[in-house]
Amino acid sequence: MIDRDVVTSRSTFEVPTDRGPVVIADALIQVALRVNAFVVFFAGHLDDGDIVLTFDGPSADDCHSPEGVTAAAVAFLQKHVADLRSR
């Protein structure tokens, strides 16, 4: 998990969303890139009693740097929260 309760160090930062800030840490992203792992983002929510999961990942251009993967993760998180707000 890359989400945290509070900003604790230079590797954690706040991401603004439609429902308030979310704190994330990029340390796991850096480890994944260091070992050449495939990075996948996922989020879930309930919809009329069903669990709905959404999966995505960084683009081919973004997947090679911590900054690119982190930016893609932030965009995924913000879109997920915005989509929940529109329900």
N, C-alpha and C positions, 0 to 999 in steps of 0.2 A: 504494500500500500504506500502511496506517496502522499496521502493527506495526513495532516497532523492537527493537534489541538491548538497549538500556539506556535508563534515564530520563536525558534530556539537557537538558531545559529545563522551563519551566513549562507548555509545551504537550504534554508527554509524561507519562504516568502508568501505574502498574501496575494491571492487572486480575487479581484472583484467579480462578483456574479450578481444576477438579478435578485437573488435571495440573501445577499450579504457576502462577506468575504469568506474564502476558504484558504486555509494554509496548506501549502504543499512543500515537499522536500524533493530536491532533484538527485539525491544521493543514489537512489535505486536506478534511476535513469543512467547515471554515470557508470555504475557497475555493469548494467546491461550492455552498454556500448563497449566497455572495456573487454568484455568476454564475447563480443560479437553476437549477442542474443537478439532475437526478433522481439520487438516491443509491440505490445497490444494494449490498447486502452479499452476499458469496459465500464459500463454504468448500468444500473438497474432501477426499476421503479415498479410499483403495483398499478395495474390497470384493470378495474372491475374484478379484483381478486386474482388476476393472473400476474405472474412475474414476467416483466418484459426486460430483456437484456439487450444492450446495444454495444457492439464491438467496432473498433476502428483502430487505426494506427497512423503513424507519421507517414507523410508522402515519401517517395523515393528521394526527393531533394532534401527533406528534413531529417531522414533517418540516420545520417552519418555524424551528427554533432549533438552534444548535449543541449546546446542552445536551440537547435532545430526541433529535437524531440520534445524538449520542455515547452517550446512555443506551441507545438501541435497538441500537447497534453492540455495546456491552458485553453486553447481554442475548443477542444473536445469538451472539457468541463463546462466552459461558459455556454456552449450550445446546448448541452444536456440540461443545465439548470434553466436556460431560457425556454427550452421546449417544455419542461415541467410547468413553468409559470403560465404558459399559454393553454394548459389543459383546464 
